[in-house]
Amino acid sequence: MQRVNKLLSLIVLVLMGTELTQVLPANPEESWQVYSSAQDSEGRCVCTVVAPQQTMCSRDARTKQLRQLLEKVQNMTQSIQVLDQRTQRDLQYVVKMEDQLRGLETKFRQVEENHKQNIAKQYKAIKAKMAELRPLIPVLEEYKADARLVQQFKEEVQNLTSSLGLLQQEMGAYDYDDLHSRVISLEERLRACMQKLGKTHNKYMFIFLKKVYPRHDSGSTLFEFQVQYKINSICGTMLIIPKFVEC
């Protein structure tokens, strides 16, 4: 505010100096009167203040010039005051923004430091995780080999399934019920025979049965049905092992 007042005083003095050269008459006694004066220690006049006489007409050109000069000074004073208010407001805003920028700078530094620390922690955690997972690489390689082996087994099973399907189609025409009944009848006959041969122990008997079974085509196939018996005189059990042999 002191600077503004000094600036105002300087502007007023400059304007008064430029205008007084036009306003003041050559002879102060013409329609002017001495209002005040100042002298130095030796009695010499240092400054003289003159003012228009009270009887002077207000329409005088010099009075108009002084009035205009006063209005200009007042307008400039108001403009400077408004400018000073804006400057003070802007200055306060700048000071406030400076404080905010300093706070933001401090926060940014903290965030940057925290980010570096977090990166270091994450790097350590990832490194430790990689060290834990490194032994799993050979296991994964083994899994890959096992996967290839499983795929090979799968293909073989598919081939075997197709082969079994074909075999089942070929064997589907045989009368297994009739065969089963014949085996039971044969077993009863063998038991009756072994009862007659009560002295026989732990021996094997082989019975060969031959029968012509029809096929899907016009031809026929001769099968030999071999039943192996093992007689145990102690347990009284009988083991039947059927075998199909194409003749």
C-alpha positions as CSV (number, residue, x, y, z in Angstrom):
1,M,0.0,0.0,0.0
2,Q,2.9,2.4,0.7
3,R,4.3,1.8,-2.8
4,V,0.9,2.6,-4.3
5,N,0.7,5.9,-2.3
6,K,4.2,6.8,-3.4
7,L,3.3,6.0,-7.0
8,L,0.1,8.2,-6.7
9,S,2.1,11.1,-5.3
10,L,4.7,10.8,-8.0
11,I,2.0,10.8,-10.7
12,V,0.2,13.8,-9.2
13,L,3.5,15.8,-9.1
14,V,4.3,14.9,-12.7
15,L,0.9,16.0,-13.9
16,M,0.9,19.1,-11.8
17,G,4.3,20.0,-13.2
18,T,3.2,19.5,-16.8
19,E,0.0,21.4,-16.3
20,L,1.2,24.3,-14.1
21,T,3.5,25.4,-16.9
22,Q,0.3,26.1,-18.9
23,V,-1.8,27.4,-16.0
24,L,0.4,29.7,-14.1
25,P,0.6,33.2,-15.6
26,A,3.8,34.9,-16.2
27,N,3.0,37.4,-13.6
28,P,1.4,36.0,-10.4
29,E,-0.2,39.3,-9.6
30,E,-2.6,39.0,-12.5
31,S,-5.8,37.4,-11.1
32,W,-3.7,35.3,-8.7
33,Q,-2.8,35.8,-5.1
34,V,0.0,34.4,-3.0
35,Y,-1.5,31.7,-0.8
36,S,1.7,30.7,1.0
37,S,5.5,30.8,0.7
38,A,8.5,29.2,2.3
39,Q,12.0,30.7,2.9
40,D,15.3,29.2,3.8
41,S,17.6,30.2,6.6
42,E,19.0,33.0,4.6
43,G,15.6,34.5,3.8
44,R,15.5,33.4,0.2
45,C,12.2,32.2,-1.2
46,V,12.2,28.5,-1.7
47,C,8.6,27.8,-2.6
48,T,5.5,30.0,-3.3
49,V,2.0,28.7,-3.4
50,V,-0.5,30.8,-5.4
51,A,-4.2,30.5,-5.8
52,P,-6.8,32.2,-7.9
53,Q,-8.4,35.3,-6.4
54,Q,-11.9,34.9,-5.0
55,T,-13.2,37.4,-7.4
56,M,-11.9,35.5,-10.4
57,C,-14.5,34.2,-12.9
58,S,-15.1,30.5,-12.8
59,R,-15.2,30.5,-16.6
60,D,-11.6,31.4,-16.8
61,A,-9.6,28.9,-18.9
62,R,-7.0,28.4,-16.3
63,T,-9.6,27.5,-13.7
64,K,-11.1,24.9,-16.1
65,Q,-7.7,23.5,-16.7
66,L,-7.1,23.1,-12.9
67,R,-10.5,21.5,-12.5
68,Q,-9.8,19.1,-15.4
69,L,-6.4,18.4,-13.8
70,L,-8.1,17.6,-10.5
71,E,-10.6,15.3,-12.2
72,K,-7.8,13.5,-14.0
73,V,-6.0,13.1,-10.7
74,Q,-9.1,11.7,-9.0
75,N,-9.8,9.3,-11.9
76,M,-6.2,8.1,-11.8
77,T,-6.4,7.7,-8.1
78,Q,-9.5,5.6,-8.3
79,S,-8.0,3.6,-11.1
80,I,-4.9,3.0,-9.1
81,Q,-6.9,2.0,-6.1
82,V,-8.9,-0.5,-8.1
83,L,-5.7,-1.8,-9.6
84,D,-4.2,-2.0,-6.1
85,Q,-7.2,-4.0,-4.9
86,R,-6.9,-6.3,-7.9
87,T,-3.2,-6.7,-7.3
88,Q,-3.8,-7.4,-3.6
89,R,-6.4,-10.0,-4.5
90,D,-4.2,-11.6,-7.1
91,L,-1.3,-11.5,-4.7
92,Q,-3.3,-13.4,-2.1
93,Y,-4.4,-15.9,-4.7
94,V,-0.8,-16.3,-5.8
95,V,0.3,-16.8,-2.2
96,K,-2.5,-19.3,-1.7
97,M,-1.6,-21.2,-4.9
98,E,2.0,-21.2,-3.8
99,D,1.1,-22.9,-0.5
100,Q,-1.1,-25.4,-2.4
101,L,1.7,-26.1,-4.9
102,R,4.1,-26.7,-2.0
103,G,1.7,-29.1,-0.4
104,L,1.2,-30.9,-3.7
105,E,4.9,-31.1,-4.2
106,T,5.3,-32.6,-0.8
107,K,2.5,-35.1,-1.5
108,F,4.0,-35.9,-4.8
109,R,7.3,-36.7,-3.2
110,Q,5.7,-38.9,-0.7
111,V,3.7,-40.7,-3.4
112,E,6.9,-41.1,-5.4
113,E,8.8,-42.5,-2.4
114,N,5.9,-44.9,-1.6
115,H,5.7,-46.0,-5.2
116,K,9.4,-46.8,-5.2
117,Q,9.0,-48.7,-2.0
118,N,6.0,-50.6,-3.4
119,I,7.9,-51.4,-6.6
120,A,10.8,-52.8,-4.5
121,K,8.4,-54.8,-2.4
122,Q,6.5,-56.2,-5.4
123,Y,9.8,-57.0,-7.1
124,K,11.0,-59.0,-4.0
125,A,7.6,-60.8,-3.8
126,I,7.7,-61.7,-7.5
127,K,11.3,-62.8,-7.2
128,A,10.4,-65.0,-4.2
129,K,7.4,-66.4,-6.1
130,M,9.6,-67.2,-9.1
131,A,12.1,-69.0,-6.8
132,E,9.2,-71.1,-5.4
133,L,7.9,-71.9,-8.9
134,R,11.3,-72.7,-10.5
135,P,11.3,-76.4,-9.2
136,L,7.9,-76.9,-10.9
137,I,9.5,-76.5,-14.4
138,P,10.8,-80.2,-14.5
139,V,7.4,-81.3,-13.2
140,L,5.7,-79.5,-16.0
141,E,8.0,-81.1,-18.5
142,E,7.1,-84.5,-17.0
143,Y,3.4,-83.6,-17.3
144,K,3.9,-82.7,-20.9
145,A,5.5,-86.1,-21.5
146,D,2.7,-87.8,-19.6
147,A,0.1,-85.9,-21.6
148,R,1.7,-87.2,-24.8
149,L,1.7,-90.7,-23.3
150,V,-1.9,-90.4,-22.2
151,Q,-2.8,-89.3,-25.7
152,Q,-1.1,-92.3,-27.1
153,F,-2.9,-94.6,-24.7
154,K,-6.2,-92.9,-25.6
155,E,-5.6,-93.6,-29.3
156,E,-4.7,-97.3,-28.4
157,V,-7.8,-97.6,-26.3
158,Q,-9.9,-96.2,-29.2
159,N,-8.4,-98.8,-31.5
160,L,-9.0,-101.6,-29.0
161,T,-12.5,-100.4,-28.5
162,S,-13.2,-100.6,-32.2
163,S,-11.5,-104.1,-32.3
164,L,-13.7,-105.3,-29.4
165,G,-16.7,-103.9,-31.1
166,L,-16.0,-105.9,-34.3
167,L,-15.3,-109.0,-32.2
168,Q,-18.5,-108.5,-30.3
169,Q,-20.4,-108.3,-33.6
170,E,-18.8,-111.5,-34.7
171,M,-19.6,-113.3,-31.4
172,G,-23.1,-111.9,-31.1
173,A,-24.7,-114.8,-33.0
174,Y,-23.5,-117.6,-30.6
175,D,-26.1,-119.1,-28.2
176,Y,-24.4,-118.6,-24.8
177,D,-27.5,-119.8,-22.8
178,D,-27.4,-123.1,-24.5
179,L,-23.7,-123.3,-23.9
180,H,-24.1,-122.5,-20.3
181,S,-26.8,-125.2,-19.8
182,R,-24.6,-127.8,-21.5
183,V,-21.7,-126.9,-19.1
184,I,-23.9,-127.3,-16.1
185,S,-25.1,-130.7,-17.4
186,L,-21.5,-131.7,-18.0
187,E,-20.5,-130.7,-14.6
188,E,-23.3,-132.9,-13.0
189,R,-22.2,-135.8,-15.1
190,L,-18.6,-135.3,-14.0
191,R,-19.5,-135.2,-10.3
192,A,-21.4,-138.4,-10.7
193,C,-18.5,-140.0,-12.4
194,M,-16.0,-138.8,-9.8
195,Q,-18.2,-140.2,-7.0
196,K,-17.8,-143.5,-8.7
197,L,-14.1,-143.0,-9.0
198,G,-13.8,-142.0,-5.3
199,K,-10.1,-143.0,-5.2
200,T,-9.1,-140.2,-7.6
201,H,-7.5,-137.1,-5.8
202,N,-6.1,-133.9,-7.2
203,K,-6.3,-134.9,-10.8
204,Y,-7.2,-133.0,-13.9
205,M,-9.8,-134.2,-16.3
206,F,-10.2,-132.8,-19.8
207,I,-13.4,-133.2,-21.7
208,F,-13.6,-132.2,-25.3
209,L,-16.9,-131.4,-26.7
210,K,-17.4,-130.7,-30.3
211,K,-20.4,-129.0,-31.7
212,V,-21.1,-127.3,-35.0
213,Y,-22.5,-123.7,-34.3
214,P,-24.1,-121.8,-37.1
215,R,-22.7,-118.5,-38.3
216,H,-24.2,-115.5,-40.1
217,D,-23.0,-116.8,-43.5
218,S,-23.8,-120.1,-45.2
219,G,-20.7,-121.8,-43.9
220,S,-20.1,-123.3,-40.4
221,T,-17.4,-123.2,-37.8
222,L,-16.4,-126.1,-35.6
223,F,-15.5,-125.1,-32.0
224,E,-13.9,-127.3,-29.4
225,F,-15.2,-126.6,-25.9
226,Q,-12.5,-127.7,-23.4
227,V,-13.4,-127.8,-19.7
228,Q,-10.7,-128.5,-17.2
229,Y,-11.6,-129.8,-13.8
230,K,-9.6,-129.9,-10.7
231,I,-11.0,-132.0,-8.1
232,N,-10.0,-131.6,-4.5
233,S,-11.1,-134.4,-2.3
234,I,-10.6,-132.3,0.9
235,C,-12.7,-129.2,0.0
236,G,-15.0,-131.0,-2.3
237,T,-14.8,-128.1,-4.8
238,M,-14.6,-128.1,-8.5
239,L,-12.8,-125.5,-10.8
240,I,-14.2,-125.0,-14.3
241,I,-12.0,-123.3,-16.9
242,P,-13.8,-122.9,-20.2
243,K,-11.7,-122.3,-23.4
244,F,-12.7,-121.7,-26.9
245,V,-10.5,-123.0,-29.7
246,E,-11.5,-122.6,-33.3
247,C,-10.8,-125.7,-35.3
